[in-house]
């Protein structure tokens, strides 16, 4: 199983979107500073994920969500949008 995930920085509330087959191990890497793009914004908290049968579908969904980032669809996905 592959997962797409959204992390939220507890330092500045920024979001990071990624995909992995082992979400626990990946979150640990983010929080240990082993991921160059996220190490300056630690600690990270997992706030959302979706599961897929294969990596191809997970990657497609990851790109789709990255295109939402910062917009209304992204906020709706996370339950942050209030009409």
C-alpha positions as CSV (number, residue, x, y, z in Angstrom):
1,X,0.0,0.0,0.0
2,X,1.1,3.5,-0.8
3,X,0.0,6.6,1.0
4,X,-0.1,10.3,0.2
5,X,0.2,12.4,3.3
6,X,0.1,16.0,4.5
7,X,2.2,17.2,7.3
8,X,1.9,20.4,9.2
9,X,4.9,22.2,10.7
10,X,4.4,22.9,14.4
11,X,7.0,25.7,14.1
12,X,5.2,27.8,11.5
13,X,2.1,25.9,10.3
14,X,3.4,25.3,6.8
15,X,2.3,22.2,5.0
16,X,4.2,19.5,3.2
17,X,2.7,16.9,0.8
18,X,4.4,13.7,0.0
19,X,3.9,10.0,-0.7
20,X,5.4,6.8,0.8
21,X,4.9,3.1,1.5
22,X,5.8,3.5,5.2
23,X,4.3,6.6,6.7
24,X,5.7,6.1,10.2
25,X,9.2,5.7,9.0
26,X,8.8,8.8,6.7
27,X,7.4,11.0,9.4
28,X,10.4,10.0,11.6
29,X,12.8,11.0,8.9
30,X,11.0,14.4,8.6
31,X,11.2,15.0,12.3
32,X,14.9,13.8,12.6
33,X,16.0,16.4,10.0
34,X,16.8,13.7,7.3
35,X,14.6,15.4,4.7
36,X,16.4,18.5,3.3
37,X,13.3,20.4,2.3
38,X,11.6,20.0,5.8
39,X,14.4,20.0,8.3
40,X,14.2,23.7,9.1
41,X,10.5,23.6,10.0
42,X,10.5,20.7,12.5
43,X,8.6,19.3,14.3
44,X,6.0,18.0,11.9
45,X,2.6,16.5,12.6
46,X,0.7,14.1,10.3
47,X,-2.7,15.8,9.6
48,X,-4.0,13.9,6.6
49,X,-3.4,10.7,4.5
50,X,-5.0,8.6,1.8
51,X,-4.1,5.0,0.8
52,X,-3.6,3.6,-2.7
53,X,-3.0,0.1,-4.1
54,X,0.0,1.3,-6.2
55,X,2.6,4.0,-6.3
56,X,1.4,5.3,-9.7
57,X,-2.1,6.3,-8.3
58,X,-0.5,7.7,-5.2
59,X,1.8,9.9,-7.2
60,X,-1.1,11.2,-9.4
61,X,-3.1,12.1,-6.2
62,X,0.0,13.8,-4.7
63,X,0.3,16.0,-7.8
64,X,-3.4,16.8,-7.7
65,X,-3.3,17.8,-4.0
66,X,-0.1,19.9,-4.6
67,X,-2.1,21.8,-7.2
68,X,-4.8,22.5,-4.5
69,X,-2.2,23.8,-2.0
70,X,-3.2,27.1,-0.5
71,X,-6.5,27.3,-2.2
72,X,-10.1,26.5,-1.3
73,X,-9.9,22.8,-2.4
74,X,-6.9,22.3,-0.1
75,X,-8.7,23.9,2.8
76,X,-11.8,21.8,2.1
77,X,-9.7,18.6,2.0
78,X,-8.3,19.4,5.5
79,X,-11.7,20.5,6.8
80,X,-10.5,24.1,7.2
81,X,-12.9,25.8,4.8
82,X,-15.8,27.6,6.3
83,X,-18.4,29.0,3.9
